[in-house]
């Protein structure tokens, strides 16, 4: 089976679900989850005025790493 045939088979399989409506409703966050958010938000490194230059360094290193990986593969 070539790629086009595989694609067409997948389209046929998924067709009945294309117009299906899925109720999402509001997301209810648990007390544990809210407590964890508060804990992270209250950490000294997340306070207004805290040194966050590490974020730019981490983002740059992330981009450089994946640029190398893409070239090597």
N, C-alpha and C positions, 0 to 999 in steps of 0.2 A: 504494500500500500504506500503510495507516494504522499508527499506533504499535502498536496491539494485534496486528495481523497480523504486523508485524515481530518483535515480542516472541515470538509463538507460533512463528514460523519459526526464531528463534534457539534457543528451547527444544527444538524438534525436532532441530536440528542438534547441540546439545550433549548431548542425552539419553544417547547411548551412552557418553559419558565420565563421567557422573554418579557411578557407583559404581567407577570405575577406581582401583585402588590404585597409588600411586606410591611406590617405594622411595626414601627420602631418605638414610638412612644417616648416618654422621658426616661433618661438613664438615672437610676437611683444609685447613689454612691453610698457604700457601707460606712459605718462609723470608723472601722479600722482604716479604710482607705483615706477618709478625711483626716484622721489623726496622723497618718503617715505624711500627707501633704503638709499639714501644719508643722510637723517635725522638720521636714526638709526646708520649708520656707523660713523657719525661725533660726536655721543654722547661721552662724556668724558670716560665713562666706557668701550667703545669699541676701545679706542685708544691703540696703541702699548705701552706696558709698564704698562698699567693699571692693577690693581689687579683683577684677574679673578679666584681667589681661590673659589669663591662662586659657580662656575660651577661644580667643583669636588664635593663639598658638596651637591649640588642639584642633581647631578647624583647618588651619593651614596644613598641619601634619597629616590630617585625614585626607585632604585633597592630594597632597604630594604622594602619599602611600598608594592611593588608588590609581593615580596617574602612572606610577611605576608599574603596578600590577597589570594595568591595561596594556602598557607597552610591551611587557615581558611575555604576555600570553598572546 
